[in-house]
Amino acid sequence: MDPEQIPLRDLHLPEVVGLWPLAPGWWILMAMAAAGLGYLLYKQFKKWRWNAARRLSLRELRRVRAEYEKGADALTLGKELSELVRRSMLAYAPRAEVAGLTGDSWLEWLDRDLENKPFTQGAGRNLESLPYQRPETIENEVDIGALIDAVHERLKTPLSGGAI
């Protein structure tokens, strides 16, 4: 038989398998990835909200420091720092635990979670007494820069046992 006479057709390959519609496994994988991303975003948002008072307090501290450097008196600085620390700590700790503290017990509470204990053993000790000192003795007895640094350290360091 003549090969030209044989009724043969060319080979027909099947169509290429497309990406769409996706198999159920891919849908499950995408749903899990979306859920994981949503959870991470939720946790990040929750942490951001939890730290809102800290961010606001640090901004207020920068304002108070700038006012002092522009010429505000040390008594006003002492009052503002004391009030700022108290308000900030009330945002993170139970009111019953913080509101009634005064003197050394307040300074010890402020040193909680701080390594170098600036309020009981450092310049932060003046936080309680600065608003009540005579203006002419403040510059000789109080290291204002170290006091502001101690307040900054307390405000930026999270308390242990927080919600996040």
Backbone as a chain_set.jsonl record, in Angstrom:
{"seq": "MDPEQIPLRDLHLPEVVGLWPLAPGWWILMAMAAAGLGYLLYKQFKKWRWNAARRLSLRELRRVRAEYEKGADALTLGKELSELVRRSMLAYAPRAEVAGLTGDSWLEWLDRDLENKPFTQGAGRNLESLPYQRPETIENEVDIGALIDAVHERLKTPLSGGAI", "coords": {"N": [[0.818, -1.156, 0.0], [0.437, 2.189, -0.692], [2.021, 4.832, 1.081], [1.055, 7.392, 0.865], [-1.547, 7.116, 0.365], [-2.816, 6.226, 2.636], [-5.3, 6.894, 5.003], [-4.498, 9.004, 7.178], [-4.443, 11.232, 9.956], [-3.157, 14.358, 11.338], [-1.534, 14.528, 14.547], [-3.454, 15.421, 17.335], [-3.106, 17.518, 19.984], [-4.146, 17.806, 23.411], [-5.929, 20.662, 24.788], [-4.188, 23.296, 26.515], [-4.002, 23.193, 30.014], [-5.8, 25.486, 31.83], [-5.43, 28.262, 34.179], [-7.697, 29.064, 35.341], [-10.921, 27.93, 36.033], [-9.957, 28.003, 39.496], [-8.662, 25.33, 41.446], [-10.228, 23.758, 44.289], [-8.44, 23.572, 46.464], [-6.666, 25.705, 46.117], [-8.375, 27.861, 46.585], [-8.939, 27.484, 49.286], [-6.381, 27.814, 50.352], [-5.914, 30.533, 49.675], [-7.952, 31.732, 51.182], [-7.108, 31.126, 53.766], [-4.681, 32.527, 53.827], [-5.627, 35.155, 53.531], [-7.145, 35.356, 55.876], [-5.106, 35.098, 57.791], [-3.541, 37.377, 57.2], [-5.446, 39.329, 57.759], [-5.75, 38.909, 60.522], [-3.166, 39.597, 61.452], [-3.111, 42.307, 60.733], [-5.193, 43.24, 62.352], [-4.113, 42.772, 64.939], [-1.917, 44.501, 64.825], [-3.2, 46.961, 64.532], [-4.571, 47.033, 66.953], [-2.429, 47.154, 68.736], [-1.356, 49.61, 67.954], [-3.448, 51.322, 68.7], [-3.416, 50.855, 71.459], [-1.03, 52.066, 72.169], [-1.529, 54.729, 71.795], [-1.892, 56.678, 73.82], [0.693, 56.778, 74.829], [2.138, 57.775, 72.635], [0.954, 60.311, 72.429], [1.66, 61.375, 74.925], [4.457, 61.472, 74.736], [4.697, 63.339, 72.701], [3.623, 65.553, 73.993], [5.549, 65.84, 75.987], [7.746, 66.619, 74.442], [6.821, 69.131, 73.682], [6.676, 70.44, 76.183], [9.367, 70.388, 76.924], [10.451, 71.984, 74.875], [9.223, 74.441, 75.443], [10.396, 74.992, 77.911], [13.07, 75.241, 77.157], [12.858, 77.522, 75.656], [12.573, 79.427, 77.559], [10.786, 79.157, 79.699], [9.906, 78.956, 83.184], [11.417, 76.893, 85.778], [9.721, 75.936, 87.775], [7.183, 75.83, 86.618], [7.779, 73.948, 84.673], [8.288, 71.711, 86.324], [5.75, 71.274, 87.456], [4.25, 70.697, 85.145], [5.578, 68.412, 84.174], [5.154, 66.588, 86.28], [2.352, 66.386, 86.27], [1.963, 65.404, 83.664], [3.24, 62.874, 83.726], [1.679, 61.583, 85.653], [-0.904, 61.602, 84.451], [-0.344, 60.094, 82.159], [0.405, 57.594, 83.186], [-1.955, 56.859, 84.365], [-3.402, 56.2, 82.155], [-2.572, 53.661, 81.5], [-2.463, 52.029, 83.747], [-4.448, 50.636, 86.417], [-6.754, 52.871, 87.931], [-7.135, 52.813, 90.732], [-4.757, 51.768, 91.548], [-2.802, 53.652, 90.909], [-3.629, 56.366, 91.304], [-3.715, 57.194, 94.032], [-1.101, 57.201, 94.937], [1.76, 58.688, 96.412], [4.759, 60.565, 97.13], [7.558, 58.578, 98.124], [6.476, 56.063, 97.508], [5.155, 56.537, 95.101], [7.311, 57.225, 93.451], [8.743, 54.81, 93.53], [6.885, 53.202, 92.249], [6.939, 54.346, 89.726], [9.45, 53.567, 88.87], [9.091, 50.992, 88.135], [9.766, 48.347, 85.964], [11.897, 49.691, 84.822], [15.324, 49.751, 84.146], [17.535, 51.22, 85.321], [16.478, 52.569, 87.509], [15.609, 55.453, 87.702], [13.94, 57.151, 89.167], [13.911, 56.605, 91.921], [16.596, 56.467, 92.508], [17.913, 58.337, 91.013], [17.957, 61.33, 88.999], [15.257, 61.621, 88.602], [14.051, 61.653, 91.022], [13.556, 64.215, 91.791], [11.142, 64.859, 90.705], [8.91, 64.878, 92.387], [9.53, 66.92, 94.218], [10.294, 69.236, 92.848], [8.213, 71.128, 91.942], [7.799, 72.513, 94.319], [10.006, 73.799, 95.236], [12.236, 76.554, 96.038], [12.579, 79.069, 93.623], [15.147, 80.223, 93.176], [16.964, 78.319, 94.02], [16.756, 76.137, 92.41], [18.299, 75.772, 90.019], [20.82, 75.129, 91.006], [20.43, 72.815, 92.497], [18.948, 70.912, 91.081], [19.078, 68.731, 88.35], [17.863, 69.476, 85.515], [17.815, 68.546, 82.834], [18.447, 65.8, 83.144], [16.247, 65.035, 84.634], [14.149, 65.43, 82.812], [14.946, 63.544, 80.941], [14.608, 61.201, 82.454], [11.831, 61.192, 82.786], [11.13, 60.945, 80.094], [12.157, 58.393, 79.557], [10.479, 56.863, 81.228], [8.0, 57.311, 80.03], [8.306, 56.235, 77.466], [8.794, 53.549, 77.91], [7.026, 50.61, 78.031], [4.594, 49.466, 80.405], [4.808, 46.517, 82.415], [2.689, 43.675, 82.02], [0.721, 44.666, 80.363], [-2.083, 45.05, 78.066], [-1.377, 44.22, 75.522]], "CA": [[0.0, 0.0, 0.0], [1.169, 3.423, -0.85], [1.842, 5.617, 2.288], [0.296, 8.598, 0.552], [-2.938, 6.732, 0.234], [-3.367, 5.837, 3.938], [-6.054, 8.022, 5.566], [-4.008, 9.396, 8.511], [-4.582, 12.643, 10.322], [-2.119, 14.841, 12.238], [-1.803, 14.356, 15.98], [-4.136, 16.546, 17.983], [-2.782, 17.575, 21.398], [-5.229, 18.423, 24.194], [-5.717, 22.073, 25.112], [-3.392, 23.554, 27.712], [-4.837, 23.353, 31.2], [-5.784, 26.888, 32.243], [-5.386, 28.542, 35.606], [-9.046, 29.392, 35.831], [-11.205, 28.165, 37.447], [-8.987, 27.435, 40.418], [-9.042, 24.131, 42.187], [-10.668, 24.1, 45.651], [-7.292, 23.724, 47.362], [-6.15, 27.071, 46.002], [-9.327, 28.753, 47.255], [-8.73, 27.317, 50.728], [-5.104, 28.439, 50.66], [-6.093, 31.992, 49.618], [-8.779, 32.127, 52.324], [-6.256, 31.06, 54.956], [-3.733, 33.644, 53.742], [-6.38, 36.382, 53.802], [-7.479, 35.356, 57.303], [-3.867, 35.375, 58.514], [-3.212, 38.784, 56.999], [-6.433, 40.103, 58.518], [-5.42, 38.786, 61.942], [-1.973, 40.401, 61.71], [-3.508, 43.72, 60.666], [-5.99, 43.507, 63.548], [-3.199, 42.852, 66.077], [-1.116, 45.715, 64.672], [-4.098, 48.074, 64.819], [-4.831, 47.005, 68.392], [-1.207, 47.64, 69.374], [-1.276, 51.029, 67.637], [-4.428, 52.008, 69.557], [-2.963, 50.737, 72.844], [0.085, 52.989, 72.347], [-1.937, 56.098, 71.458], [-1.616, 57.562, 74.954], [2.153, 56.93, 74.909], [2.548, 58.699, 71.574], [0.48, 61.64, 72.811], [2.463, 61.825, 76.06], [5.793, 61.831, 74.246], [4.546, 64.595, 71.961], [3.441, 66.594, 75.009], [6.852, 66.035, 76.629], [8.558, 67.437, 73.524], [6.314, 70.503, 73.771], [7.079, 70.99, 77.481], [10.821, 70.61, 76.857], [10.692, 73.129, 74.004], [8.829, 75.644, 76.189], [11.418, 75.258, 78.931], [14.277, 75.713, 76.483], [12.603, 78.88, 75.165], [12.62, 80.381, 78.662], [9.794, 78.959, 80.754], [10.572, 78.719, 84.462], [11.556, 75.5, 86.203], [8.552, 75.538, 88.573], [6.151, 75.44, 85.652], [8.246, 72.686, 84.1], [8.077, 70.659, 87.315], [4.312, 71.003, 87.551], [3.8, 70.053, 83.904], [6.129, 67.056, 84.113], [4.461, 65.76, 87.265], [0.994, 66.154, 85.765], [2.066, 64.576, 82.46], [3.549, 61.497, 84.123], [0.511, 61.026, 86.352], [-1.958, 61.33, 83.453], [0.098, 59.018, 81.268], [0.363, 56.315, 83.89], [-3.373, 56.519, 84.57], [-3.918, 55.635, 80.909], [-2.148, 52.27, 81.354], [-2.598, 51.264, 84.984], [-5.747, 50.871, 87.075], [-6.833, 54.119, 88.696], [-6.971, 52.518, 92.146], [-3.345, 51.443, 91.789], [-1.911, 54.782, 90.641], [-4.117, 57.692, 91.679], [-3.453, 57.558, 95.422], [0.318, 57.117, 95.288], [2.505, 59.933, 96.583], [6.058, 60.415, 97.769], [8.445, 57.489, 97.719], [5.724, 54.958, 96.889], [4.916, 56.94, 93.711], [8.584, 57.124, 92.746], [9.026, 53.378, 93.371], [5.978, 52.68, 91.219], [7.425, 54.839, 88.437], [10.646, 52.8, 88.514], [8.684, 49.655, 87.701], [10.198, 47.941, 84.619], [13.032, 50.479, 84.353], [16.553, 49.104, 84.604], [18.446, 52.02, 86.145], [15.721, 53.171, 88.613], [15.9, 56.893, 87.725], [13.075, 57.938, 90.049], [14.284, 56.422, 93.323], [18.04, 56.565, 92.691], [18.509, 59.281, 90.074], [17.429, 62.689, 88.887], [13.795, 61.589, 88.621], [13.61, 61.866, 92.409], [13.121, 65.613, 91.907], [9.811, 65.031, 90.123], [7.983, 65.194, 93.471], [9.862, 68.131, 94.969], [10.584, 70.402, 91.994], [7.205, 72.2, 91.944], [7.691, 73.167, 95.627], [11.288, 74.38, 95.622], [12.408, 77.987, 95.809], [13.107, 79.24, 92.259], [16.57, 80.567, 93.112], [17.801, 77.156, 94.343], [16.501, 75.031, 91.482], [19.392, 75.548, 89.068], [21.966, 74.537, 91.706], [20.094, 71.545, 93.145], [18.217, 69.985, 90.213], [19.548, 68.53, 86.976], [16.618, 69.494, 84.742], [17.968, 67.674, 81.664], [18.352, 64.406, 83.586], [14.853, 64.82, 85.043], [13.358, 65.276, 81.583], [15.331, 62.245, 80.368], [13.967, 60.153, 83.262], [10.403, 61.194, 82.409], [11.064, 60.401, 78.739], [12.354, 56.94, 79.654], [9.277, 56.263, 81.807], [6.889, 57.393, 79.086], [8.507, 55.38, 76.285], [8.897, 52.146, 78.318], [5.711, 50.054, 78.371], [4.446, 48.799, 81.704], [4.617, 45.073, 82.298], [1.317, 43.245, 82.252], [-0.21, 45.42, 79.518], [-3.048, 44.246, 77.299], [-0.774, 43.721, 74.283]], "C": [[0.877, 1.24, 0.0], [0.934, 4.304, 0.388], [1.063, 6.901, 2.038], [-1.193, 8.303, 0.522], [-3.585, 6.389, 1.582], [-4.087, 7.061, 4.54], [-5.621, 8.351, 7.012], [-4.219, 10.896, 8.726], [-3.42, 13.044, 11.234], [-2.525, 14.572, 13.683], [-2.458, 15.619, 16.525], [-3.831, 16.486, 19.474], [-3.953, 18.201, 22.155], [-4.893, 19.885, 24.486], [-4.916, 22.19, 26.405], [-4.347, 23.776, 28.881], [-4.695, 24.793, 31.687], [-5.726, 27.043, 33.76], [-6.777, 28.781, 36.191], [-10.027, 28.39, 35.3], [-10.203, 27.422, 38.333], [-9.547, 26.195, 41.101], [-9.41, 24.532, 43.617], [-9.504, 24.291, 46.637], [-6.698, 25.119, 47.318], [-7.068, 28.065, 46.687], [-9.135, 28.68, 48.769], [-7.431, 28.001, 51.148], [-5.218, 29.969, 50.649], [-6.928, 32.489, 50.799], [-7.951, 32.121, 53.612], [-5.247, 32.208, 54.97], [-4.432, 34.967, 54.052], [-6.737, 36.483, 55.282], [-6.238, 35.669, 58.138], [-3.453, 36.824, 58.401], [-4.175, 39.677, 57.779], [-6.148, 40.071, 60.012], [-4.204, 39.638, 62.289], [-2.288, 41.892, 61.678], [-4.312, 44.128, 61.902], [-5.089, 43.671, 64.771], [-2.366, 44.137, 66.015], [-1.955, 46.952, 64.991], [-4.374, 48.172, 66.321], [-3.622, 47.543, 69.159], [-1.057, 49.152, 69.148], [-2.233, 51.829, 68.524], [-3.985, 51.989, 71.013], [-1.864, 51.766, 73.131], [-0.275, 54.442, 72.041], [-1.617, 57.068, 72.589], [-0.117, 57.802, 75.089], [2.646, 57.916, 73.848], [2.154, 60.138, 71.92], [1.316, 62.207, 73.951], [3.859, 62.246, 75.624], [5.763, 63.122, 73.442], [4.402, 65.77, 72.934], [4.763, 66.882, 75.731], [7.777, 66.87, 75.738], [8.126, 68.901, 73.575], [6.771, 71.169, 75.069], [8.57, 71.3, 77.482], [11.142, 71.844, 76.001], [10.316, 74.434, 74.699], [9.875, 76.003, 77.23], [12.689, 75.812, 78.287], [14.108, 77.125, 75.924], [12.548, 79.894, 76.302], [11.558, 80.217, 79.722], [10.527, 78.643, 82.064], [10.512, 77.251, 84.884], [10.364, 75.037, 87.044], [7.412, 75.075, 87.673], [6.512, 74.108, 85.013], [7.976, 71.53, 85.055], [6.611, 70.277, 87.438], [3.819, 70.249, 86.313], [4.325, 68.631, 83.778], [5.399, 66.118, 85.065], [3.057, 65.401, 86.792], [0.998, 65.223, 84.548], [2.326, 63.115, 82.813], [2.334, 60.858, 84.784], [-0.6, 60.676, 85.357], [-1.597, 60.152, 82.563], [0.001, 57.66, 81.95], [-1.081, 55.89, 84.181], [-3.989, 55.913, 83.308], [-3.603, 54.146, 80.79], [-2.337, 51.414, 82.6], [-3.959, 51.557, 85.607], [-5.704, 52.117, 87.966], [-6.588, 53.879, 90.183], [-5.513, 52.246, 92.5], [-2.458, 52.681, 91.729], [-2.355, 56.079, 91.298], [-3.75, 58.108, 93.099], [-1.995, 57.556, 95.828], [0.952, 58.503, 95.379], [3.878, 59.605, 97.165], [6.886, 59.269, 97.216], [7.694, 56.328, 97.068], [5.406, 55.271, 95.422], [6.2, 56.796, 92.892], [8.986, 55.662, 92.538], [8.138, 52.774, 92.288], [6.45, 53.122, 89.832], [8.663, 54.069, 87.963], [10.326, 51.383, 88.043], [9.085, 49.437, 86.245], [11.331, 48.793, 84.053], [14.31, 49.907, 84.964], [17.353, 49.944, 85.594], [17.758, 52.783, 87.274], [15.94, 54.68, 88.737], [15.049, 57.693, 88.712], [13.401, 57.752, 91.525], [15.772, 56.641, 93.55], [18.69, 57.606, 91.788], [17.822, 60.634, 90.098], [15.904, 62.737, 88.91], [13.219, 61.8, 90.003], [13.077, 63.288, 92.596], [11.73, 65.847, 91.327], [8.802, 65.442, 91.187], [8.254, 66.563, 94.09], [10.047, 69.385, 94.112], [9.498, 71.477, 92.019], [7.145, 73.0, 93.246], [9.003, 73.804, 96.086], [11.31, 75.884, 95.368], [13.069, 78.166, 94.441], [14.604, 79.515, 92.191], [17.483, 79.373, 93.407], [17.691, 76.031, 93.318], [17.696, 74.744, 90.589], [20.598, 74.882, 89.716], [21.677, 73.128, 92.196], [19.499, 70.498, 92.211], [18.847, 69.938, 88.835], [18.303, 68.367, 86.094], [16.697, 68.551, 83.537], [17.827, 66.21, 82.029], [16.922, 64.074, 84.026], [13.966, 64.605, 83.822], [13.675, 63.941, 80.916], [14.694, 61.085, 81.129], [12.48, 60.053, 82.922], [10.241, 60.605, 81.014], [11.213, 58.878, 78.759], [11.105, 56.252, 80.204], [8.129, 56.249, 80.793], [7.078, 56.432, 77.901], [8.575, 53.897, 76.633], [7.52, 51.635, 78.721], [5.72, 49.404, 79.755], [4.296, 47.299, 81.479], [3.159, 44.741, 82.611], [0.295, 44.029, 81.452], [-1.099, 44.489, 78.722], [-2.437, 43.659, 76.05], [0.453, 42.912, 74.615]], "O": [[1.93, 1.285, 0.636], [-0.222, 4.528, 0.746], [0.461, 7.433, 2.97], [-2.004, 9.221, 0.649], [-4.808, 6.274, 1.651], [-3.516, 8.151, 4.572], [-6.325, 8.0, 7.959], [-4.174, 11.697, 7.792], [-2.772, 12.185, 11.832], [-3.705, 14.411, 13.995], [-2.054, 16.737, 16.206], [-4.23, 15.544, 20.159], [-4.673, 19.033, 21.603], [-3.732, 20.292, 24.437], [-4.959, 21.312, 27.267], [-5.364, 24.457, 28.75], [-3.582, 25.259, 31.929], [-5.942, 26.094, 34.514], [-6.977, 28.701, 37.402], [-9.925, 28.036, 34.126], [-9.68, 26.369, 37.97], [-10.755, 26.056, 41.296], [-8.936, 25.559, 44.102], [-9.605, 25.108, 47.553], [-6.278, 25.658, 48.342], [-6.594, 29.017, 47.308], [-9.166, 29.704, 49.451], [-7.384, 28.684, 52.171], [-4.669, 30.629, 51.531], [-6.643, 33.549, 51.356], [-8.087, 33.016, 54.446], [-4.992, 32.795, 56.022], [-3.88, 35.807, 54.762], [-6.647, 37.557, 55.877], [-6.321, 36.433, 59.099], [-3.058, 37.439, 59.391], [-3.761, 40.665, 58.387], [-6.287, 41.086, 60.695], [-4.205, 40.329, 63.307], [-1.785, 42.653, 62.506], [-4.135, 45.225, 62.432], [-5.275, 44.602, 65.555], [-2.139, 44.783, 67.038], [-1.477, 47.879, 65.645], [-4.404, 49.266, 66.885], [-3.777, 48.3, 70.118], [-0.671, 49.881, 70.062], [-1.87, 52.887, 69.037], [-4.15, 52.978, 71.728], [-1.789, 52.283, 74.245], [0.607, 55.3, 72.031], [-1.122, 58.167, 72.339], [0.303, 58.909, 75.427], [3.472, 58.784, 74.132], [2.937, 61.067, 71.722], [1.646, 63.393, 73.945], [4.382, 63.259, 76.089], [6.706, 63.912, 73.498], [4.98, 66.837, 72.729], [5.06, 68.034, 76.048], [8.507, 67.729, 76.231], [8.963, 69.802, 73.52], [7.203, 72.321, 75.061], [8.992, 72.345, 77.978], [12.001, 72.649, 76.362], [11.021, 75.432, 74.555], [10.203, 77.175, 77.412], [13.306, 76.738, 78.812], [15.09, 77.844, 75.738], [12.483, 81.097, 76.049], [11.438, 81.084, 80.588], [11.642, 78.122, 82.044], [9.674, 76.481, 84.414], [10.031, 73.852, 87.025], [6.764, 74.061, 87.936], [5.654, 73.244, 84.833], [7.488, 70.481, 84.636], [6.273, 69.096, 87.516], [3.065, 69.282, 86.425], [3.605, 67.74, 83.328], [5.065, 64.99, 84.703], [2.628, 64.252, 86.903], [0.133, 64.356, 84.423], [1.694, 62.219, 82.253], [2.003, 59.708, 84.495], [-1.169, 59.586, 85.414], [-2.444, 59.314, 82.252], [-0.441, 56.686, 81.34], [-1.383, 54.698, 84.236], [-4.985, 55.194, 83.386], [-4.289, 53.433, 80.058], [-2.366, 50.187, 82.504], [-4.551, 52.606, 85.353], [-4.72, 52.364, 88.663], [-5.899, 54.67, 90.827], [-5.092, 52.475, 93.634], [-1.454, 52.748, 92.438], [-1.515, 56.824, 91.803], [-3.496, 59.289, 93.336], [-1.682, 57.885, 96.972], [0.713, 59.371, 94.54], [4.114, 58.491, 97.634], [6.915, 59.021, 96.01], [8.226, 55.677, 96.169], [5.39, 54.364, 94.589], [6.169, 56.3, 91.766], [9.513, 55.312, 91.482], [8.585, 51.935, 91.505], [6.368, 52.353, 88.874], [8.883, 53.944, 86.759], [11.219, 50.661, 87.597], [8.773, 50.263, 85.387], [11.689, 48.62, 82.888], [14.361, 49.616, 86.16], [17.806, 49.421, 86.612], [18.412, 53.585, 87.942], [16.411, 55.144, 89.775], [15.416, 58.816, 89.057], [13.182, 58.672, 92.313], [16.181, 56.967, 94.664], [19.914, 57.742, 91.801], [17.195, 61.022, 91.084], [15.322, 63.78, 89.207], [12.032, 62.094, 90.148], [12.24, 63.53, 93.465], [11.195, 66.948, 91.456], [7.928, 66.268, 90.922], [7.321, 67.283, 94.446], [9.96, 70.497, 94.633], [9.835, 72.658, 92.112], [6.51, 74.054, 93.288], [9.091, 74.294, 97.212], [10.514, 76.413, 94.591], [14.036, 77.467, 94.138], [15.265, 79.084, 91.246], [18.668, 79.416, 93.074], [18.463, 75.073, 93.366], [18.07, 73.584, 90.418], [21.326, 74.145, 89.051], [22.598, 72.318, 92.3], [19.544, 69.307, 92.521], [19.116, 70.973, 88.226], [17.767, 67.268, 85.949], [15.737, 67.833, 83.255], [17.168, 65.452, 81.317], [16.448, 62.958, 83.814], [13.131, 63.701, 83.806], [12.781, 63.281, 80.387], [14.283, 60.096, 80.522], [11.941, 58.955, 82.787], [9.306, 59.84, 80.775], [10.487, 58.165, 78.067], [10.711, 55.193, 79.717], [7.377, 55.278, 80.715], [6.102, 55.878, 77.394], [8.429, 53.058, 75.744], [6.91, 52.165, 79.649], [6.734, 48.866, 80.2], [3.728, 46.866, 80.477], [2.495, 45.446, 83.371], [-0.88, 44.059, 81.816], [-0.889, 43.276, 78.708], [-2.951, 42.658, 75.549], [1.116, 42.397, 73.714]]}, "num_chains": 1, "name": "protein.A"}
